[in-house]
Amino acid sequence: MQSTCFRLFRNRAVTRNTADVNKRLGAEYIADLRRHSTMLVRNQKSTGKTETQSFKVQKSKPIINQTDKALAPHYGFTDEELDFIINYDIKYRMGKKNHETACR
């Protein structure tokens, strides 16, 4: 039988570890977004020069998947639920035909 103190300590350790992993993955994600971004420059008569940073989020999908895998145990997701989350874009936004091609 586990004591209440042990359970509290174990839960804090798991939470702290999850927070450390999330912090690391978050920093990697931001760095990856910046690495795959481009600056768009426009010159207009009325507003002059404007710059916009354009992000290619799809290029950071591997880090997003790592984050999903790290968070799954914290939220109690089953393997099936995690698979649904990770593959949602492929299955439902690209369409079944494209999903079959992407998985080959």
C-alpha positions in Angstrom: 0.0 0.0 0.0 1.3 3.4 -0.9 1.2 6.3 1.5 -0.4 9.6 0.5 3.0 11.3 0.8 4.5 8.9 -1.7 1.7 9.4 -4.2 2.0 13.2 -3.9 5.8 13.0 -4.3 5.4 10.7 -7.3 2.8 13.0 -8.9 5.0 16.1 -8.4 8.0 14.3 -9.9 5.9 13.2 -13.0 4.5 16.8 -13.3 8.0 18.3 -13.0 9.4 15.9 -15.6 6.5 16.7 -17.9 7.0 20.4 -17.4 10.7 20.1 -18.2 10.0 18.0 -21.4 7.3 20.5 -22.5 9.6 23.4 -21.9 12.4 21.8 -24.0 10.0 20.8 -26.8 8.4 24.3 -26.7 11.8 25.9 -27.2 12.6 23.5 -30.0 9.3 24.2 -31.6 9.7 28.0 -31.6 13.3 27.7 -32.9 12.0 25.3 -35.7 9.2 27.7 -36.6 11.7 30.5 -36.9 14.1 28.4 -39.0 11.4 27.5 -41.5 9.9 31.0 -41.7 10.4 33.6 -44.4 10.1 37.4 -44.3 7.7 38.9 -46.8 8.4 42.5 -47.7 5.8 44.7 -49.5 6.1 48.3 -50.6 2.8 50.1 -50.9 2.0 53.8 -51.6 -0.3 54.3 -48.7 1.6 52.4 -45.9 5.1 52.2 -47.2 7.3 49.2 -46.5 5.7 46.4 -44.5 7.3 43.2 -43.4 5.5 40.0 -42.4 6.9 36.8 -41.1 5.4 33.8 -42.7 5.6 30.5 -40.9 5.5 27.0 -42.5 4.0 25.2 -39.5 3.7 21.9 -41.4 7.6 21.7 -41.5 7.5 21.5 -37.7 5.2 18.5 -37.6 7.8 16.1 -36.1 8.2 18.3 -33.1 4.5 18.7 -32.8 4.2 14.9 -32.8 6.9 14.6 -30.1 4.9 17.1 -28.0 1.7 15.1 -28.5 3.5 11.9 -27.4 4.9 13.6 -24.3 1.5 15.0 -23.3 -0.5 11.8 -24.0 0.3 10.1 -20.7 -0.4 13.4 -18.7 -3.9 13.5 -20.2 -4.4 9.8 -20.0 -4.8 9.3 -23.8 -4.8 5.7 -25.1 -2.6 4.7 -28.0 -5.6 4.9 -30.3 -6.4 8.5 -29.2 -2.8 9.5 -29.6 -2.8 8.0 -33.1 -5.9 10.0 -34.0 -4.4 13.3 -32.8 -1.1 12.7 -34.6 -2.7 11.6 -37.9 -5.7 14.0 -37.9 -4.3 16.3 -40.5 -3.3 13.5 -42.8 -6.6 11.6 -42.6 -9.1 14.5 -42.5 -7.5 17.5 -44.1 -5.5 15.9 -46.9 -8.2 13.3 -47.6 -8.2 9.5 -47.6 -6.6 9.2 -51.0 -3.7 11.5 -50.0 -3.4 9.7 -46.7 -2.9 6.3 -48.5 -0.2 7.9 -50.7 1.5 9.6 -47.7 1.7 6.3 -45.7 3.4 4.3 -48.5 
